[in-house]
Amino acid sequence: QLKHFKENRSEHLKQLENDLQNTQASANRNKAILSQSVEKRQQVEVDPNLDRDYKHMVQLIEIWKSIADD
């Protein structure tokens, strides 16, 4: 049962890291859009939750990693 639990946790960790990479890519796209819009002096919509979600995801991964090391 413990082995099964560890496998599940490992899968979950991979999924979290995948989500994090997607969020990072999304954040980079938003930064690029934002810098372009600054050059053009235009207003652009950037998701205000993105930064908070990203930080939250990083915290989650750190917690999962520390649990996985136990």
C-alpha distances in whole Angstrom, upper triangle without the diagonal:
4,5,5,6,9,10,11,12,14,15,16,18,20,21,22,24,26,27,28,30,32,33,34,36,37,38,40,42,43,45,47,48,49,51,52,53,55,57,58,58,56,54,50,47,44,41,41,38,37,37,35,32,32,32,29,27,28,27,24,23,24,22,19,20,20,17,15,18,16
4,5,5,6,9,10,10,12,14,15,16,18,20,21,22,24,25,26,28,30,31,32,34,36,37,39,40,41,43,45,46,47,49,51,52,53,55,56,57,55,52,49,46,43,40,40,36,35,35,33,31,30,30,27,25,26,24,21,20,21,19,16,17,17,13,12,14,13
4,5,5,6,9,10,10,12,14,15,17,18,20,21,23,24,26,27,29,30,31,33,35,36,37,39,40,42,44,45,46,48,50,51,52,54,55,56,54,52,48,46,43,40,40,36,35,35,34,31,30,30,28,25,25,25,22,20,21,19,16,16,17,14,12,14,14
4,5,5,6,9,10,11,12,14,15,17,18,20,21,23,24,26,27,29,30,32,33,34,36,38,39,41,42,44,45,47,48,49,51,53,54,54,53,50,47,44,41,38,38,35,33,34,32,29,29,29,27,24,25,24,21,20,21,20,16,17,18,15,13,16,16
4,5,5,6,9,10,10,12,14,15,16,18,20,21,22,24,26,27,28,30,31,32,34,36,37,38,40,42,43,45,46,47,49,51,52,52,50,48,44,41,38,35,35,32,31,31,29,26,26,26,24,21,22,21,18,17,18,16,13,14,15,12,11,14,13
4,5,5,6,9,10,10,12,14,15,16,18,20,21,22,24,25,27,29,30,31,33,35,36,37,39,40,41,43,45,46,47,49,51,51,49,47,44,41,38,35,35,31,30,30,29,26,25,25,23,20,20,20,17,15,16,15,11,12,13,10,8,11,11
4,5,5,6,9,10,11,12,14,15,17,18,20,21,23,24,26,27,29,30,32,33,35,36,38,39,40,42,44,45,46,48,50,50,48,46,43,40,37,34,35,31,30,30,29,26,25,25,23,20,21,21,18,16,18,17,13,13,16,13,10,13,14
4,5,5,6,9,10,11,12,14,15,16,18,20,21,22,24,26,27,28,30,32,33,34,36,37,39,40,42,43,45,47,48,48,46,44,40,37,35,32,32,28,27,28,26,23,23,24,21,18,19,19,16,15,17,15,12,13,15,13,11,15,15
4,5,5,6,9,10,10,12,14,15,16,18,20,21,22,24,25,26,28,30,31,32,34,36,37,38,40,41,43,45,46,46,45,42,39,36,33,30,30,27,25,25,24,21,20,21,18,16,16,16,13,11,13,12,8,10,12,9,8,11,12
4,5,5,6,9,10,11,12,14,15,17,19,20,21,23,24,25,27,29,30,31,33,35,36,37,39,40,42,44,45,46,44,42,38,36,33,30,30,27,25,25,25,21,20,21,19,16,16,17,14,11,13,13,9,9,12,11,8,11,13
4,5,5,6,9,10,11,12,14,15,17,18,20,21,23,24,26,27,29,30,32,33,34,36,38,39,40,42,44,44,42,40,37,34,31,28,29,26,24,25,24,21,20,21,19,16,17,17,14,12,15,15,11,12,15,14,11,15,17
4,5,5,6,9,10,10,12,14,15,16,18,20,21,22,24,26,27,28,30,31,32,34,36,37,38,41,42,42,40,38,34,32,28,26,26,23,21,22,21,17,17,18,16,13,14,14,11,10,13,12,9,11,14,12,11,15,16
4,5,5,6,9,10,10,12,14,15,16,18,20,21,22,24,25,27,29,30,31,33,35,36,37,39,40,41,39,37,34,31,28,25,25,22,20,20,20,17,15,16,14,11,11,12,9,7,10,10,7,8,11,11,9,12,14
4,5,5,6,9,10,11,12,14,15,17,18,20,21,23,24,26,27,29,30,32,33,35,36,38,39,40,38,36,33,30,27,25,26,23,20,21,21,17,16,17,16,12,13,15,12,9,13,13,10,11,14,14,12,15,17
4,5,5,6,9,10,11,12,14,15,16,18,20,21,22,24,26,27,28,30,32,33,34,36,37,38,36,34,30,28,25,22,23,20,18,19,19,15,14,16,15,11,13,14,12,10,14,14,11,13,16,16,14,17,20
4,5,5,6,9,10,10,12,14,15,16,18,20,21,22,24,25,26,28,30,31,32,35,36,36,34,32,29,26,23,20,21,18,15,16,15,12,11,13,11,7,9,11,8,7,10,11,9,11,14,14,13,16,19
4,5,5,6,9,10,10,12,14,15,16,18,20,21,22,24,25,27,29,30,31,33,35,35,34,32,28,26,23,21,21,19,16,16,16,13,11,13,12,9,9,11,10,7,10,12,10,11,14,15,14,16,19
4,5,5,6,9,10,11,12,14,15,17,18,20,21,23,24,26,27,29,30,32,33,34,32,31,27,25,22,20,21,18,16,17,17,14,12,15,14,11,12,14,13,11,14,16,14,14,18,18,17,20,22
4,5,5,6,9,10,10,12,14,15,16,18,20,21,22,24,26,27,28,30,31,32,30,28,24,22,19,16,18,15,12,14,14,11,9,12,12,8,10,13,11,10,14,15,14,15,18,19,18,21,23
4,5,5,6,9,10,10,12,14,15,16,18,20,21,22,24,25,27,29,30,30,29,27,23,21,18,16,17,14,11,11,12,9,7,9,10,6,7,11,10,9,12,14,13,14,17,18,18,20,23
4,5,5,6,8,10,10,12,14,15,16,18,20,21,23,24,26,27,29,30,28,26,23,21,18,17,18,16,13,13,15,12,10,12,13,10,10,14,14,12,15,17,16,16,20,21,20,22,25
4,5,5,6,9,10,11,12,14,15,17,18,20,21,22,24,26,27,28,26,24,21,19,16,14,16,14,11,13,14,12,10,13,14,11,12,16,15,14,17,19,18,19,22,23,22,25,28
4,5,5,6,9,10,10,12,14,15,16,18,20,21,22,24,25,26,24,22,19,16,13,11,13,11,8,9,11,8,6,10,11,9,10,14,14,13,16,18,18,19,22,23,23,25,27
4,5,5,6,9,10,10,12,14,15,16,18,20,21,23,24,25,24,22,19,17,14,13,14,13,9,9,12,10,7,10,12,10,11,14,15,14,16,19,19,19,22,23,23,25,28
4,5,5,6,9,10,11,12,14,15,17,18,20,21,23,24,22,21,18,16,14,13,15,15,11,12,15,13,11,14,16,14,14,18,18,17,19,22,22,22,25,27,26,28,31
4,5,5,6,9,10,11,12,14,15,16,18,20,21,22,20,18,15,13,10,10,12,12,8,10,13,11,10,14,15,14,15,18,18,18,21,23,23,23,26,28,27,29,32
4,5,5,6,9,10,10,12,14,15,16,19,20,20,19,17,14,12,9,9,10,10,7,8,11,10,8,11,14,13,14,17,18,18,20,22,23,23,26,27,27,29,32
4,5,5,6,9,10,11,12,14,15,17,18,19,18,17,14,14,11,12,14,14,11,11,14,14,12,14,17,16,16,19,21,20,22,24,25,25,27,29,29,31,34
4,5,5,6,8,10,11,12,14,16,17,18,16,15,12,12,10,11,14,15,11,13,16,15,14,17,19,18,19,22,23,22,24,27,27,27,30,32,32,33,36
4,5,5,6,9,10,10,12,14,15,16,14,13,9,9,6,8,10,12,9,10,14,14,13,16,18,18,18,21,23,23,25,27,27,28,31,32,32,34,37
4,5,5,6,9,10,10,12,14,15,14,13,11,11,9,11,12,14,11,11,15,15,14,16,19,19,19,22,23,23,25,27,28,28,31,33,33,34,37
4,5,5,6,9,10,11,12,14,13,13,11,12,11,13,15,17,14,15,18,19,17,19,22,22,22,25,26,26,27,30,31,31,33,35,35,37,40
4,6,5,6,9,10,11,12,10,10,8,9,8,12,14,16,14,15,19,19,18,21,23,23,23,26,28,27,29,32,32,33,35,37,37,39,42
4,5,5,6,9,10,10,9,8,7,8,8,11,12,15,13,14,17,18,18,20,22,23,23,26,27,28,29,32,33,33,35,37,38,39,42
4,5,5,6,9,10,10,11,10,12,11,15,16,18,16,16,20,21,20,21,25,25,25,27,29,29,30,33,34,34,36,39,39,40,43
4,5,5,6,8,9,10,9,12,12,16,18,20,19,19,23,23,22,24,27,27,27,30,32,32,33,36,37,37,39,41,41,43,46
4,5,5,6,5,6,6,10,11,15,16,19,18,19,22,23,22,25,27,27,28,31,32,33,34,37,38,38,40,42,43,44,47
4,5,5,6,8,9,12,13,16,17,20,19,19,22,24,23,25,28,28,28,31,33,33,34,37,38,38,40,43,43,44,47
4,5,8,11,12,15,16,19,20,24,22,22,26,27,26,28,31,31,31,34,36,36,37,40,41,41,43,45,45,46,49
4,5,9,10,14,16,19,21,24,23,23,27,28,27,29,32,32,33,35,37,37,39,41,42,43,45,47,47,48,51
4,7,9,13,15,19,19,23,22,23,26,27,27,29,31,32,32,35,37,37,39,41,42,43,45,47,47,49,51
4,6,10,12,16,17,21,20,21,24,25,25,27,30,30,31,34,35,36,38,40,41,42,44,46,46,48,50
4,7,9,13,14,18,18,19,21,23,23,25,27,28,29,31,33,34,35,37,38,39,41,43,44,45,48
4,6,10,12,15,15,16,19,20,20,22,24,25,26,28,30,31,32,34,35,36,39,40,41,42,45
4,7,9,12,12,14,16,17,18,20,21,22,24,26,27,28,30,32,33,34,36,37,38,40,42
4,6,9,8,10,13,13,14,16,18,19,20,22,23,24,26,28,29,30,32,34,35,37,39
4,5,6,8,10,10,12,14,15,16,18,20,21,22,24,25,26,28,30,31,32,34,36
4,5,7,8,9,11,12,14,15,17,18,20,21,23,24,26,27,29,30,31,33,35
4,6,5,6,8,10,10,12,14,15,16,18,20,21,22,24,26,27,28,30,32
4,6,5,6,9,10,10,12,14,15,16,18,20,21,22,24,26,27,29,31
4,6,5,6,9,10,11,13,14,16,17,19,20,21,23,25,26,27,29
4,5,5,6,9,10,11,12,14,16,17,18,20,21,23,24,26,28
4,6,5,6,9,10,10,12,14,15,16,18,20,21,22,24,26
4,5,5,6,9,10,11,13,14,15,17,19,20,21,23,25
4,5,5,6,9,10,11,13,14,15,17,19,20,21,23
4,5,5,6,9,10,11,12,14,16,17,18,20,22
4,5,5,6,9,10,11,12,14,15,16,18,20
4,5,5,6,9,10,11,12,14,15,17,19
4,5,5,6,9,10,11,12,14,16,17
4,5,5,6,9,10,11,12,14,16
4,5,5,6,9,10,10,12,14
4,5,5,6,9,10,11,13
4,5,5,6,9,10,11
4,5,5,6,9,10
4,5,5,6,9
4,5,5,7
4,5,5
4,6
4
